């Protein structure tokens, strides 16, 4: 199931929201969120804010109005966006 989630997100350039992932995988959001949290913790996925920037680099996630209104998106970690340019983890 974890590999299926990673494969799904590899196919989506801009990542997906929790509800989009749940619909695609035909699974309950709580179950999907548990998988996402595990993969984020292991460094396989990243959380992306609605503005396309990586939420894990921001120190004010807890009071972000944009994030509260639009929610996080999730993407495969090697496709991180830093300062507006794509940096591939495997190219470092």
Secondary structure, DSSP 8 states (H G I E B T S, - for coil): -HHHHHHHHHT-TT-EEHHHHHHHHT--HHHHHHHHHHHHHTTSEEEE-TTSSBGGG-TTGGG-HHHHHH--EEEEGGG-EETTEE--GGG-
